Amino acid sequence: MRKCILFGTTCFSELIANYISIEEEFEILCYTVNRKYYSTTMFDDKPVVPFEQLENFYNMDDIGIINTVGYTNMNSIRERIYCQCKEKGYKVESYVSPNAVIYANEKDIGEGNLILPSAFVGHNIKIGNNNIIFSGANLTHEIKIGNNNFFAAGSTIGGYVTIKNNCFLGLNSIIKNRVELEDRTLVGAGAYISHSTEKNSVYVPPKSYKLDKYSNEL
């Protein structure tokens, strides 16, 4: 069993730890955070070690780090942590659930990705580094994905789509075939993207309205 350290001490970190513990793909040694965010010695029954001191406690040649930082600020914090790990020469592991459905070639999936249970990754899909593909996301076929992107549950990506870097795709969003998402595109929950996007752009569907009352006859 491979040994790992989880970067982050959030509810998302607990979620990933729970999957890992049940699936028994990794042994979790501890959690880590940057020293300035270090506030507790234990989290989820595991020790917490400041990131800057990991080498004082472990032989990092034999241990991988799994980045459990989420999508805050268009995944830029997650990107920064990934870069810090690489600068230290640490191995950044991917967590790919054995309960995800993966038809892409392993060599076409980069490092540091989180692919959660029940995600679907179809034929001829290329995935960069440090992405999160949540449970229920559907990546159909012939898709190119860059780095530091987040795919929420229920997001569906059509064929021949290109998604660049630091994009966020919300719950149940849909990306039409042959569309390109530029860097830092935010697609809100339930939005439908039928044309290529612009950098640093936000796309949301019409909002829901609260009705004052409904008929008892309904």
Helices and strands as residue ranges (DSSP letters): E 2-7, H 11-23, E 26-33, G 35-37, E 42-43, E 46-50, G 51-53, H 54-57, G 60-62, E 64-67, H 72-87, E 91-92, E 95-96, E 101-102, G 106-108, E 114-115, E 120-123, E 126-127, E 132-133, E 138-141, E 144-145, E 150-151, E 156-157, E 162-163, E 168-169, E 174-175, E 180-181, E 186-187, E 192-193, E 202-203
